[in-house]
Amino acid sequence: MVGLLGEGASAAAHAAVAAAGLASLTLDDALFQSPPPGSDLPAMSEPGAAGLILHTSGATARPKMVQLTQQNLAISCGNFAQSQELSDQDISLCAMPLFHIHGLMACLGAALVSGAAGR
């Protein structure tokens, strides 16, 4: 496991990662910045286009590959953010692994769509 920190992270954040016995990885804060209001965003592909291929665990049968659309991913992240009432004033701690759908959608995706990342 690795503690991810923005380049402007406080000494307390670095100390918390070290106290947890984790290696730290410092990321460029520019990775987490939202585009300024009114800026041109890159053109999106069709909402029904494939966004993710989910590999199920096979708990009820054989493992399967399930295609999730870009629209499905966007709506799911927005729903998680709304249900948790996340805003750009929040700091999200992603405790779920990012190879797990809940880690990707509820932890990372919800933080990103609410602007809660990069603080």
Rosetta blueprint (number, residue, H / E / L):
1 M L
2 V E
3 G E
4 L E
5 L E
6 G E
7 E L
8 G L
9 A L
10 S L
11 A H
12 A H
13 A H
14 H H
15 A H
16 A H
17 V H
18 A H
19 A H
20 A L
21 G L
22 L L
23 A E
24 S E
25 L E
26 T E
27 L E
28 D L
29 D H
30 A H
31 L H
32 F H
33 Q L
34 S L
35 P L
36 P L
37 P L
38 G L
39 S L
40 D L
41 L L
42 P L
43 A L
44 M L
45 S L
46 E L
47 P L
48 G L
49 A L
50 A E
51 G E
52 L E
53 I E
54 L E
55 H E
56 T L
57 S L
58 G L
59 A L
60 T L
61 A L
62 R L
63 P L
64 K L
65 M E
66 V E
67 Q E
68 L E
69 T E
70 Q H
71 Q H
72 N H
73 L H
74 A H
75 I H
76 S H
77 C H
78 G H
79 N H
80 F H
81 A H
82 Q H
83 S H
84 Q L
85 E L
86 L L
87 S L
88 D L
89 Q L
90 D L
91 I L
92 S L
93 L L
94 C L
95 A L
96 M L
97 P L
98 L L
99 F L
100 H L
101 I H
102 H H
103 G H
104 L H
105 M H
106 A H
107 C H
108 L H
109 G H
110 A H
111 A H
112 L H
113 V H
114 S H
115 G L
116 A L
117 A L
118 G L
119 R L
